[in-house]
Amino acid sequence: MIREVEKHAMSGWVMLPLLLVVGIVAVYGFISAVRPPADGLMVIFWVLVFVIDFLGWVGFFIVNPNEAKVLQIFGKYVGTVKAPGLRWANPFYSKRRISQRIRNFETPRLKVNDSEGNPIEIAAVVVWKVVETAEACFEVDDYNNYVHVQSEAALRNLSTSYAYDSHVEHQMSLRGNTSEVAAHLKTEIQDRLAKAGVETIEARISHLAYAPEIAAAMLQRQQASAIIAARTRIVEGAVGMVEMALERLNQKDIVHLDEERKAAMVSNLLVVLCGERAAQPVVNTGSLYQ
């Protein structure tokens, strides 16, 4: 594996006046050499100096902030220049620009099956940047495409590890455990992108829904689960209120009820407390038992 080697290139502001002076001197010497009587050797010398000076200008390059230039010579990796500003290096070096700025993209909406086999639609936002320029250049063919493809593959693999929604207590799900799922997705993507010199800064699900063909059925299922949960809470509260009413009547010694009357009272209270409609009172004008 090729590892990054940071190279300190010469400042371009040092070479700029030097090459200007050499170029002016070469032009002046060439003009002097061609004047009669012309000196052929000096003409050739000043031409060579001018050519070398011209090649020196090819060595200039600019490094922007959060950017790097990967240097190669005849296919051999030389190093990476990260210091921003005007720089100068061997004119025969090839210089490839690599951005180290933070980038992000959103994966397309993928249609996959969750851990329970339900078809769902899912997409994610991935925030990343290049940290190892040599690996990004030489370990993969196109690191941009590699990041996109591997992120989609990691998202597909994540979808098969969790259910869309949990119907069991303490079971993780895509909808109910967003933070844990995001951490798992980030780790999954980073494991795949590490060999390309890329760091995953953040990865989160941006779209999550059932596939259209089962969306209506799953909506009914969610509504039924919500109704059952609500009814459970209502019954628990009603039982507590009935129990409290019987205890208070007994403590205050307001009325003495036998078991049959207690059962009737409990039944009536539960109907009133658990019913969906308001209770319709019935006035008893007879005796206590009629």
ChimeraX commands (.cxc) that place a marker at each C-alpha (Angstrom):
marker #1 position 0.00,0.00,0.00 radius 0.5
marker #1 position 1.35,3.43,-0.95 radius 0.5
marker #1 position 1.39,5.81,1.99 radius 0.5
marker #1 position 1.35,9.58,1.81 radius 0.5
marker #1 position 4.69,11.41,2.07 radius 0.5
marker #1 position 4.44,15.15,2.60 radius 0.5
marker #1 position 6.92,17.06,0.44 radius 0.5
marker #1 position 8.01,20.63,1.14 radius 0.5
marker #1 position 8.29,22.36,-2.24 radius 0.5
marker #1 position 10.30,25.53,-2.72 radius 0.5
marker #1 position 8.46,28.82,-2.45 radius 0.5
marker #1 position 7.60,30.19,-5.87 radius 0.5
marker #1 position 8.36,33.74,-4.73 radius 0.5
marker #1 position 12.04,32.77,-4.41 radius 0.5
marker #1 position 12.29,31.26,-7.89 radius 0.5
marker #1 position 10.23,33.95,-9.62 radius 0.5
marker #1 position 12.83,36.80,-9.49 radius 0.5
marker #1 position 15.66,34.33,-10.13 radius 0.5
marker #1 position 14.08,33.05,-13.35 radius 0.5
marker #1 position 13.26,36.61,-14.44 radius 0.5
marker #1 position 16.88,37.66,-14.02 radius 0.5
marker #1 position 18.20,34.56,-15.80 radius 0.5
marker #1 position 15.75,35.11,-18.68 radius 0.5
marker #1 position 16.78,38.76,-19.11 radius 0.5
marker #1 position 20.46,37.86,-18.97 radius 0.5
marker #1 position 19.95,35.05,-21.51 radius 0.5
marker #1 position 18.21,37.40,-23.95 radius 0.5
marker #1 position 20.88,40.07,-23.53 radius 0.5
marker #1 position 23.70,37.53,-23.92 radius 0.5
marker #1 position 22.08,36.05,-27.03 radius 0.5
marker #1 position 21.76,39.50,-28.64 radius 0.5
marker #1 position 25.37,40.27,-27.78 radius 0.5
marker #1 position 26.56,36.94,-29.18 radius 0.5
marker #1 position 24.85,37.35,-32.56 radius 0.5
marker #1 position 26.33,40.79,-33.17 radius 0.5
marker #1 position 29.22,40.79,-35.67 radius 0.5
marker #1 position 31.57,39.18,-35.26 radius 0.5
marker #1 position 29.14,36.45,-34.14 radius 0.5
marker #1 position 30.33,33.84,-31.65 radius 0.5
marker #1 position 28.64,30.50,-32.48 radius 0.5
marker #1 position 29.52,28.81,-29.18 radius 0.5
marker #1 position 28.11,31.70,-27.13 radius 0.5
marker #1 position 24.95,31.73,-29.23 radius 0.5
marker #1 position 24.41,28.02,-28.48 radius 0.5
marker #1 position 25.20,28.58,-24.80 radius 0.5
marker #1 position 22.69,31.41,-24.38 radius 0.5
marker #1 position 20.05,29.46,-26.28 radius 0.5
marker #1 position 20.50,26.55,-23.86 radius 0.5
marker #1 position 20.30,28.93,-20.92 radius 0.5
marker #1 position 17.07,30.40,-22.30 radius 0.5
marker #1 position 15.59,26.90,-22.82 radius 0.5
marker #1 position 16.49,25.89,-19.26 radius 0.5
marker #1 position 14.99,29.13,-17.97 radius 0.5
marker #1 position 11.82,28.47,-19.97 radius 0.5
marker #1 position 11.55,24.96,-18.49 radius 0.5
marker #1 position 11.94,26.50,-15.04 radius 0.5
marker #1 position 8.71,28.42,-15.51 radius 0.5
marker #1 position 6.88,25.11,-15.98 radius 0.5
marker #1 position 7.77,24.21,-12.39 radius 0.5
marker #1 position 5.45,26.82,-10.89 radius 0.5
marker #1 position 2.13,25.68,-9.41 radius 0.5
marker #1 position -0.42,27.01,-6.93 radius 0.5
marker #1 position -1.74,25.13,-3.91 radius 0.5
marker #1 position -5.06,26.43,-2.57 radius 0.5
marker #1 position -6.15,26.07,1.09 radius 0.5
marker #1 position -7.44,22.58,1.91 radius 0.5
marker #1 position -5.94,21.29,-1.31 radius 0.5
marker #1 position -2.95,19.10,-2.13 radius 0.5
marker #1 position -0.81,18.43,-5.18 radius 0.5
marker #1 position 0.42,14.88,-5.72 radius 0.5
marker #1 position 3.83,14.89,-7.43 radius 0.5
marker #1 position 5.02,12.13,-9.76 radius 0.5
marker #1 position 7.99,11.76,-12.06 radius 0.5
marker #1 position 7.86,9.16,-14.81 radius 0.5
marker #1 position 5.21,7.17,-12.93 radius 0.5
marker #1 position 6.97,7.24,-9.55 radius 0.5
marker #1 position 5.27,8.84,-6.57 radius 0.5
marker #1 position 7.47,11.61,-5.15 radius 0.5
marker #1 position 5.34,13.22,-2.47 radius 0.5
marker #1 position 2.39,15.46,-1.69 radius 0.5
marker #1 position 2.58,19.23,-1.30 radius 0.5
marker #1 position 0.00,20.63,1.13 radius 0.5
marker #1 position 1.43,24.04,2.06 radius 0.5
marker #1 position -0.77,26.67,0.34 radius 0.5
marker #1 position 0.62,29.39,-1.88 radius 0.5
marker #1 position 2.83,29.75,-4.95 radius 0.5
marker #1 position 5.21,26.77,-5.10 radius 0.5
marker #1 position 7.98,25.57,-7.36 radius 0.5
marker #1 position 9.19,22.04,-7.99 radius 0.5
marker #1 position 11.01,20.03,-10.63 radius 0.5
marker #1 position 9.48,20.97,-14.00 radius 0.5
marker #1 position 9.34,17.31,-14.95 radius 0.5
marker #1 position 7.04,16.50,-12.03 radius 0.5
marker #1 position 3.42,15.84,-12.92 radius 0.5
marker #1 position 1.11,17.56,-10.46 radius 0.5
marker #1 position -2.34,16.13,-9.72 radius 0.5
marker #1 position -4.79,18.22,-7.74 radius 0.5
marker #1 position -6.57,16.52,-4.82 radius 0.5
marker #1 position -9.19,18.44,-2.85 radius 0.5
marker #1 position -9.15,17.87,0.91 radius 0.5
marker #1 position -12.25,19.92,1.56 radius 0.5
marker #1 position -15.29,18.40,3.25 radius 0.5
marker #1 position -17.78,17.07,0.72 radius 0.5
marker #1 position -21.21,15.49,0.99 radius 0.5
marker #1 position -23.69,13.74,-1.22 radius 0.5
marker #1 position -27.04,12.00,-0.91 radius 0.5
marker #1 position -27.40,8.46,-2.14 radius 0.5
marker #1 position -30.29,7.68,-4.49 radius 0.5
marker #1 position -33.38,6.15,-2.92 radius 0.5
marker #1 position -32.70,2.44,-2.74 radius 0.5
marker #1 position -35.43,-0.20,-2.63 radius 0.5
marker #1 position -34.29,-2.97,-0.30 radius 0.5
marker #1 position -35.70,-5.46,2.20 radius 0.5
marker #1 position -35.31,-4.95,5.93 radius 0.5
marker #1 position -34.44,-7.74,8.36 radius 0.5
marker #1 position -38.08,-8.90,8.38 radius 0.5
marker #1 position -38.26,-9.04,4.59 radius 0.5
marker #1 position -40.44,-5.95,4.17 radius 0.5
marker #1 position -39.58,-3.84,1.10 radius 0.5
marker #1 position -38.57,-0.33,2.09 radius 0.5
marker #1 position -37.15,2.79,0.45 radius 0.5
marker #1 position -34.03,4.25,2.07 radius 0.5
marker #1 position -31.46,6.96,1.32 radius 0.5
marker #1 position -28.61,8.51,3.29 radius 0.5
marker #1 position -26.44,11.63,3.40 radius 0.5
marker #1 position -22.70,10.97,3.65 radius 0.5
marker #1 position -20.16,13.65,4.66 radius 0.5
marker #1 position -16.55,12.81,3.81 radius 0.5
marker #1 position -13.12,14.13,2.88 radius 0.5
marker #1 position -9.78,12.83,1.61 radius 0.5
marker #1 position -7.12,12.47,4.32 radius 0.5
marker #1 position -4.54,10.24,2.54 radius 0.5
marker #1 position -3.87,11.67,-0.91 radius 0.5
marker #1 position -1.54,8.87,-2.04 radius 0.5
marker #1 position -4.11,6.17,-1.28 radius 0.5
marker #1 position -6.86,8.18,-2.98 radius 0.5
marker #1 position -4.74,8.49,-6.13 radius 0.5
marker #1 position -3.10,5.09,-6.40 radius 0.5
marker #1 position -5.13,2.54,-4.40 radius 0.5
marker #1 position -8.41,3.06,-6.29 radius 0.5
marker #1 position -9.09,4.04,-9.87 radius 0.5
marker #1 position -11.59,6.84,-9.15 radius 0.5
marker #1 position -12.03,7.69,-5.49 radius 0.5
marker #1 position -15.15,9.81,-6.09 radius 0.5
marker #1 position -16.97,6.93,-7.77 radius 0.5
marker #1 position -15.58,4.52,-5.17 radius 0.5
marker #1 position -17.08,6.59,-2.33 radius 0.5
marker #1 position -20.51,6.67,-3.99 radius 0.5
marker #1 position -20.63,2.97,-4.82 radius 0.5
marker #1 position -19.34,1.76,-1.46 radius 0.5
marker #1 position -21.69,4.07,0.44 radius 0.5
marker #1 position -24.66,2.58,-1.38 radius 0.5
marker #1 position -23.38,-0.93,-0.68 radius 0.5
marker #1 position -22.98,-0.12,3.02 radius 0.5
marker #1 position -26.50,1.32,3.15 radius 0.5
marker #1 position -27.95,-1.81,1.56 radius 0.5
marker #1 position -26.12,-3.99,4.06 radius 0.5
marker #1 position -27.33,-1.83,6.96 radius 0.5
marker #1 position -30.95,-2.13,5.83 radius 0.5
marker #1 position -30.86,-5.90,6.09 radius 0.5
marker #1 position -29.56,-5.71,9.68 radius 0.5
marker #1 position -32.55,-3.88,11.19 radius 0.5
marker #1 position -36.31,-3.93,10.94 radius 0.5
marker #1 position -38.11,-0.82,9.74 radius 0.5
marker #1 position -40.07,-0.63,12.98 radius 0.5
marker #1 position -39.70,-2.59,16.20 radius 0.5
marker #1 position -42.65,-4.54,17.59 radius 0.5
marker #1 position -40.62,-6.01,20.44 radius 0.5
marker #1 position -39.35,-4.02,23.42 radius 0.5
marker #1 position -35.61,-3.16,23.36 radius 0.5
marker #1 position -35.25,-4.27,19.74 radius 0.5
marker #1 position -33.42,-1.75,17.57 radius 0.5
marker #1 position -35.10,-0.50,14.41 radius 0.5
marker #1 position -34.37,1.91,11.57 radius 0.5
marker #1 position -37.17,4.26,12.60 radius 0.5
marker #1 position -36.86,4.07,16.36 radius 0.5
marker #1 position -33.07,4.18,16.88 radius 0.5
marker #1 position -31.82,6.84,14.50 radius 0.5
marker #1 position -28.65,7.72,16.46 radius 0.5
marker #1 position -27.48,4.12,16.86 radius 0.5
marker #1 position -28.29,3.32,13.23 radius 0.5
marker #1 position -26.38,6.42,12.07 radius 0.5
marker #1 position -23.32,5.38,14.10 radius 0.5
marker #1 position -23.49,1.87,12.62 radius 0.5
marker #1 position -23.81,3.30,9.10 radius 0.5
marker #1 position -20.81,5.60,9.61 radius 0.5
marker #1 position -18.69,2.68,10.83 radius 0.5
marker #1 position -19.84,0.48,7.95 radius 0.5
marker #1 position -18.94,3.12,5.37 radius 0.5
marker #1 position -15.60,3.97,7.00 radius 0.5
marker #1 position -14.52,0.32,6.97 radius 0.5
marker #1 position -15.06,0.27,3.22 radius 0.5
marker #1 position -13.47,3.66,2.45 radius 0.5
marker #1 position -10.37,3.40,4.64 radius 0.5
marker #1 position -8.35,1.76,1.85 radius 0.5
marker #1 position -9.06,4.76,-0.40 radius 0.5
marker #1 position -7.67,7.31,2.07 radius 0.5
marker #1 position -11.12,8.74,2.80 radius 0.5
marker #1 position -12.52,9.67,6.21 radius 0.5
marker #1 position -16.26,9.47,6.85 radius 0.5
marker #1 position -17.24,12.44,8.99 radius 0.5
marker #1 position -20.97,11.75,9.24 radius 0.5
marker #1 position -23.57,9.45,7.75 radius 0.5
marker #1 position -27.30,9.69,8.43 radius 0.5
marker #1 position -30.48,8.32,6.92 radius 0.5
marker #1 position -32.26,11.08,5.00 radius 0.5
marker #1 position -35.25,9.13,3.66 radius 0.5
marker #1 position -37.02,6.10,5.11 radius 0.5
marker #1 position -40.40,4.75,4.06 radius 0.5
marker #1 position -42.18,1.53,3.21 radius 0.5
marker #1 position -42.31,0.65,-0.46 radius 0.5
marker #1 position -45.53,1.87,-2.13 radius 0.5
marker #1 position -46.93,-1.64,-2.64 radius 0.5
marker #1 position -47.11,-2.34,1.12 radius 0.5
marker #1 position -47.35,1.21,2.49 radius 0.5
marker #1 position -51.14,1.04,2.99 radius 0.5
marker #1 position -51.03,-2.32,4.77 radius 0.5
marker #1 position -48.17,-1.20,7.03 radius 0.5
marker #1 position -50.04,2.00,7.85 radius 0.5
marker #1 position -53.01,-0.08,9.05 radius 0.5
marker #1 position -50.62,-2.19,11.08 radius 0.5
marker #1 position -49.12,0.87,12.72 radius 0.5
marker #1 position -52.58,2.28,13.45 radius 0.5
marker #1 position -53.64,-1.01,15.00 radius 0.5
marker #1 position -50.51,-1.08,17.17 radius 0.5
marker #1 position -51.15,2.49,18.27 radius 0.5
marker #1 position -54.78,1.69,19.16 radius 0.5
marker #1 position -53.74,-1.37,21.17 radius 0.5
marker #1 position -51.10,0.62,23.03 radius 0.5
marker #1 position -53.60,3.40,23.79 radius 0.5
marker #1 position -56.24,0.94,24.98 radius 0.5
marker #1 position -53.68,-0.73,27.25 radius 0.5
marker #1 position -52.88,2.60,28.90 radius 0.5
marker #1 position -56.58,3.42,29.28 radius 0.5
marker #1 position -57.38,0.08,30.94 radius 0.5
marker #1 position -54.42,0.40,33.30 radius 0.5
marker #1 position -55.58,3.87,34.32 radius 0.5
marker #1 position -59.22,2.80,34.69 radius 0.5
marker #1 position -58.33,-0.15,36.91 radius 0.5
marker #1 position -56.27,2.16,39.13 radius 0.5
marker #1 position -59.14,4.65,39.40 radius 0.5
marker #1 position -61.65,1.91,40.30 radius 0.5
marker #1 position -59.29,0.53,42.90 radius 0.5
marker #1 position -58.81,4.00,44.38 radius 0.5
marker #1 position -62.60,4.61,44.44 radius 0.5
marker #1 position -63.28,1.39,46.33 radius 0.5
marker #1 position -60.53,2.13,48.84 radius 0.5
marker #1 position -61.80,5.67,49.48 radius 0.5
marker #1 position -65.40,4.47,49.95 radius 0.5
marker #1 position -64.18,1.89,52.44 radius 0.5
marker #1 position -61.98,4.37,54.31 radius 0.5
marker #1 position -64.70,7.03,54.56 radius 0.5
marker #1 position -67.27,4.42,55.55 radius 0.5
marker #1 position -69.76,6.05,53.21 radius 0.5
marker #1 position -71.49,2.89,52.04 radius 0.5
marker #1 position -71.07,-0.82,52.61 radius 0.5
marker #1 position -71.13,-2.92,49.46 radius 0.5
marker #1 position -71.29,-6.66,49.23 radius 0.5
marker #1 position -69.30,-8.53,46.60 radius 0.5
marker #1 position -72.14,-8.49,44.10 radius 0.5
marker #1 position -72.58,-4.70,44.42 radius 0.5
marker #1 position -68.82,-4.19,44.15 radius 0.5
marker #1 position -68.75,-6.22,40.94 radius 0.5
marker #1 position -71.59,-4.12,39.50 radius 0.5
marker #1 position -69.86,-0.91,40.49 radius 0.5
marker #1 position -66.54,-2.01,38.98 radius 0.5
marker #1 position -68.31,-2.99,35.78 radius 0.5
marker #1 position -70.09,0.36,35.51 radius 0.5
marker #1 position -66.94,2.37,36.24 radius 0.5
marker #1 position -64.91,0.46,33.66 radius 0.5
marker #1 position -67.59,1.02,31.05 radius 0.5
marker #1 position -67.61,4.75,31.78 radius 0.5
marker #1 position -63.81,5.12,31.89 radius 0.5
marker #1 position -62.95,2.86,28.94 radius 0.5
marker #1 position -65.81,3.74,26.63 radius 0.5
marker #1 position -65.21,5.84,23.52 radius 0.5
marker #1 position -68.42,7.83,24.02 radius 0.5
marker #1 position -69.66,9.88,26.95 radius 0.5
marker #1 position -71.66,7.92,29.50 radius 0.5
marker #1 position -75.46,8.25,29.48 radius 0.5
marker #1 position -76.56,8.26,33.16 radius 0.5
marker #1 position -79.64,6.35,34.27 radius 0.5
marker #1 position -81.48,7.78,37.29 radius 0.5
marker #1 position -82.70,5.05,39.66 radius 0.5
marker #1 position -85.87,6.14,41.45 radius 0.5
marker #1 position -86.46,2.80,43.08 radius 0.5
marker #1 position -84.75,1.05,45.94 radius 0.5
marker #1 position -81.05,0.32,46.19 radius 0.5
marker #1 position -81.43,-3.10,44.53 radius 0.5
marker #1 position -83.99,-2.25,41.84 radius 0.5
marker link #1:1,2 radius 0.2
marker link #1:2,3 radius 0.2
marker link #1:3,4 radius 0.2
marker link #1:4,5 radius 0.2
marker link #1:5,6 radius 0.2
marker link #1:6,7 radius 0.2
marker link #1:7,8 radius 0.2
marker link #1:8,9 radius 0.2
marker link #1:9,10 radius 0.2
marker link #1:10,11 radius 0.2
marker link #1:11,12 radius 0.2
marker link #1:12,13 radius 0.2
marker link #1:13,14 radius 0.2
marker link #1:14,15 radius 0.2
marker link #1:15,16 radius 0.2
marker link #1:16,17 radius 0.2
marker link #1:17,18 radius 0.2
marker link #1:18,19 radius 0.2
marker link #1:19,20 radius 0.2
marker link #1:20,21 radius 0.2
marker link #1:21,22 radius 0.2
marker link #1:22,23 radius 0.2
marker link #1:23,24 radius 0.2
marker link #1:24,25 radius 0.2
marker link #1:25,26 radius 0.2
marker link #1:26,27 radius 0.2
marker link #1:27,28 radius 0.2
marker link #1:28,29 radius 0.2
marker link #1:29,30 radius 0.2
marker link #1:30,31 radius 0.2
marker link #1:31,32 radius 0.2
marker link #1:32,33 radius 0.2
marker link #1:33,34 radius 0.2
marker link #1:34,35 radius 0.2
marker link #1:35,36 radius 0.2
marker link #1:36,37 radius 0.2
marker link #1:37,38 radius 0.2
marker link #1:38,39 radius 0.2
marker link #1:39,40 radius 0.2
marker link #1:40,41 radius 0.2
marker link #1:41,42 radius 0.2
marker link #1:42,43 radius 0.2
marker link #1:43,44 radius 0.2
marker link #1:44,45 radius 0.2
marker link #1:45,46 radius 0.2
marker link #1:46,47 radius 0.2
marker link #1:47,48 radius 0.2
marker link #1:48,49 radius 0.2
marker link #1:49,50 radius 0.2
marker link #1:50,51 radius 0.2
marker link #1:51,52 radius 0.2
marker link #1:52,53 radius 0.2
marker link #1:53,54 radius 0.2
marker link #1:54,55 radius 0.2
marker link #1:55,56 radius 0.2
marker link #1:56,57 radius 0.2
marker link #1:57,58 radius 0.2
marker link #1:58,59 radius 0.2
marker link #1:59,60 radius 0.2
marker link #1:60,61 radius 0.2
marker link #1:61,62 radius 0.2
marker link #1:62,63 radius 0.2
marker link #1:63,64 radius 0.2
marker link #1:64,65 radius 0.2
marker link #1:65,66 radius 0.2
marker link #1:66,67 radius 0.2
marker link #1:67,68 radius 0.2
marker link #1:68,69 radius 0.2
marker link #1:69,70 radius 0.2
marker link #1:70,71 radius 0.2
marker link #1:71,72 radius 0.2
marker link #1:72,73 radius 0.2
marker link #1:73,74 radius 0.2
marker link #1:74,75 radius 0.2
marker link #1:75,76 radius 0.2
marker link #1:76,77 radius 0.2
marker link #1:77,78 radius 0.2
marker link #1:78,79 radius 0.2
marker link #1:79,80 radius 0.2
marker link #1:80,81 radius 0.2
marker link #1:81,82 radius 0.2
marker link #1:82,83 radius 0.2
marker link #1:83,84 radius 0.2
marker link #1:84,85 radius 0.2
marker link #1:85,86 radius 0.2
marker link #1:86,87 radius 0.2
marker link #1:87,88 radius 0.2
marker link #1:88,89 radius 0.2
marker link #1:89,90 radius 0.2
marker link #1:90,91 radius 0.2
marker link #1:91,92 radius 0.2
marker link #1:92,93 radius 0.2
marker link #1:93,94 radius 0.2
marker link #1:94,95 radius 0.2
marker link #1:95,96 radius 0.2
marker link #1:96,97 radius 0.2
marker link #1:97,98 radius 0.2
marker link #1:98,99 radius 0.2
marker link #1:99,100 radius 0.2
marker link #1:100,101 radius 0.2
marker link #1:101,102 radius 0.2
marker link #1:102,103 radius 0.2
marker link #1:103,104 radius 0.2
marker link #1:104,105 radius 0.2
marker link #1:105,106 radius 0.2
marker link #1:106,107 radius 0.2
marker link #1:107,108 radius 0.2
marker link #1:108,109 radius 0.2
marker link #1:109,110 radius 0.2
marker link #1:110,111 radius 0.2
marker link #1:111,112 radius 0.2
marker link #1:112,113 radius 0.2
marker link #1:113,114 radius 0.2
marker link #1:114,115 radius 0.2
marker link #1:115,116 radius 0.2
marker link #1:116,117 radius 0.2
marker link #1:117,118 radius 0.2
marker link #1:118,119 radius 0.2
marker link #1:119,120 radius 0.2
marker link #1:120,121 radius 0.2
marker link #1:121,122 radius 0.2
marker link #1:122,123 radius 0.2
marker link #1:123,124 radius 0.2
marker link #1:124,125 radius 0.2
marker link #1:125,126 radius 0.2
marker link #1:126,127 radius 0.2
marker link #1:127,128 radius 0.2
marker link #1:128,129 radius 0.2
marker link #1:129,130 radius 0.2
marker link #1:130,131 radius 0.2
marker link #1:131,132 radius 0.2
marker link #1:132,133 radius 0.2
marker link #1:133,134 radius 0.2
marker link #1:134,135 radius 0.2
marker link #1:135,136 radius 0.2
marker link #1:136,137 radius 0.2
marker link #1:137,138 radius 0.2
marker link #1:138,139 radius 0.2
marker link #1:139,140 radius 0.2
marker link #1:140,141 radius 0.2
marker link #1:141,142 radius 0.2
marker link #1:142,143 radius 0.2
marker link #1:143,144 radius 0.2
marker link #1:144,145 radius 0.2
marker link #1:145,146 radius 0.2
marker link #1:146,147 radius 0.2
marker link #1:147,148 radius 0.2
marker link #1:148,149 radius 0.2
marker link #1:149,150 radius 0.2
marker link #1:150,151 radius 0.2
marker link #1:151,152 radius 0.2
marker link #1:152,153 radius 0.2
marker link #1:153,154 radius 0.2
marker link #1:154,155 radius 0.2
marker link #1:155,156 radius 0.2
marker link #1:156,157 radius 0.2
marker link #1:157,158 radius 0.2
marker link #1:158,159 radius 0.2
marker link #1:159,160 radius 0.2
marker link #1:160,161 radius 0.2
marker link #1:161,162 radius 0.2
marker link #1:162,163 radius 0.2
marker link #1:163,164 radius 0.2
marker link #1:164,165 radius 0.2
marker link #1:165,166 radius 0.2
marker link #1:166,167 radius 0.2
marker link #1:167,168 radius 0.2
marker link #1:168,169 radius 0.2
marker link #1:169,170 radius 0.2
marker link #1:170,171 radius 0.2
marker link #1:171,172 radius 0.2
marker link #1:172,173 radius 0.2
marker link #1:173,174 radius 0.2
marker link #1:174,175 radius 0.2
marker link #1:175,176 radius 0.2
marker link #1:176,177 radius 0.2
marker link #1:177,178 radius 0.2
marker link #1:178,179 radius 0.2
marker link #1:179,180 radius 0.2
marker link #1:180,181 radius 0.2
marker link #1:181,182 radius 0.2
marker link #1:182,183 radius 0.2
marker link #1:183,184 radius 0.2
marker link #1:184,185 radius 0.2
marker link #1:185,186 radius 0.2
marker link #1:186,187 radius 0.2
marker link #1:187,188 radius 0.2
marker link #1:188,189 radius 0.2
marker link #1:189,190 radius 0.2
marker link #1:190,191 radius 0.2
marker link #1:191,192 radius 0.2
marker link #1:192,193 radius 0.2
marker link #1:193,194 radius 0.2
marker link #1:194,195 radius 0.2
marker link #1:195,196 radius 0.2
marker link #1:196,197 radius 0.2
marker link #1:197,198 radius 0.2
marker link #1:198,199 radius 0.2
marker link #1:199,200 radius 0.2
marker link #1:200,201 radius 0.2
marker link #1:201,202 radius 0.2
marker link #1:202,203 radius 0.2
marker link #1:203,204 radius 0.2
marker link #1:204,205 radius 0.2
marker link #1:205,206 radius 0.2
marker link #1:206,207 radius 0.2
marker link #1:207,208 radius 0.2
marker link #1:208,209 radius 0.2
marker link #1:209,210 radius 0.2
marker link #1:210,211 radius 0.2
marker link #1:211,212 radius 0.2
marker link #1:212,213 radius 0.2
marker link #1:213,214 radius 0.2
marker link #1:214,215 radius 0.2
marker link #1:215,216 radius 0.2
marker link #1:216,217 radius 0.2
marker link #1:217,218 radius 0.2
marker link #1:218,219 radius 0.2
marker link #1:219,220 radius 0.2
marker link #1:220,221 radius 0.2
marker link #1:221,222 radius 0.2
marker link #1:222,223 radius 0.2
marker link #1:223,224 radius 0.2
marker link #1:224,225 radius 0.2
marker link #1:225,226 radius 0.2
marker link #1:226,227 radius 0.2
marker link #1:227,228 radius 0.2
marker link #1:228,229 radius 0.2
marker link #1:229,230 radius 0.2
marker link #1:230,231 radius 0.2
marker link #1:231,232 radius 0.2
marker link #1:232,233 radius 0.2
marker link #1:233,234 radius 0.2
marker link #1:234,235 radius 0.2
marker link #1:235,236 radius 0.2
marker link #1:236,237 radius 0.2
marker link #1:237,238 radius 0.2
marker link #1:238,239 radius 0.2
marker link #1:239,240 radius 0.2
marker link #1:240,241 radius 0.2
marker link #1:241,242 radius 0.2
marker link #1:242,243 radius 0.2
marker link #1:243,244 radius 0.2
marker link #1:244,245 radius 0.2
marker link #1:245,246 radius 0.2
marker link #1:246,247 radius 0.2
marker link #1:247,248 radius 0.2
marker link #1:248,249 radius 0.2
marker link #1:249,250 radius 0.2
marker link #1:250,251 radius 0.2
marker link #1:251,252 radius 0.2
marker link #1:252,253 radius 0.2
marker link #1:253,254 radius 0.2
marker link #1:254,255 radius 0.2
marker link #1:255,256 radius 0.2
marker link #1:256,257 radius 0.2
marker link #1:257,258 radius 0.2
marker link #1:258,259 radius 0.2
marker link #1:259,260 radius 0.2
marker link #1:260,261 radius 0.2
marker link #1:261,262 radius 0.2
marker link #1:262,263 radius 0.2
marker link #1:263,264 radius 0.2
marker link #1:264,265 radius 0.2
marker link #1:265,266 radius 0.2
marker link #1:266,267 radius 0.2
marker link #1:267,268 radius 0.2
marker link #1:268,269 radius 0.2
marker link #1:269,270 radius 0.2
marker link #1:270,271 radius 0.2
marker link #1:271,272 radius 0.2
marker link #1:272,273 radius 0.2
marker link #1:273,274 radius 0.2
marker link #1:274,275 radius 0.2
marker link #1:275,276 radius 0.2
marker link #1:276,277 radius 0.2
marker link #1:277,278 radius 0.2
marker link #1:278,279 radius 0.2
marker link #1:279,280 radius 0.2
marker link #1:280,281 radius 0.2
marker link #1:281,282 radius 0.2
marker link #1:282,283 radius 0.2
marker link #1:283,284 radius 0.2
marker link #1:284,285 radius 0.2
marker link #1:285,286 radius 0.2
marker link #1:286,287 radius 0.2
marker link #1:287,288 radius 0.2
marker link #1:288,289 radius 0.2
marker link #1:289,290 radius 0.2
view
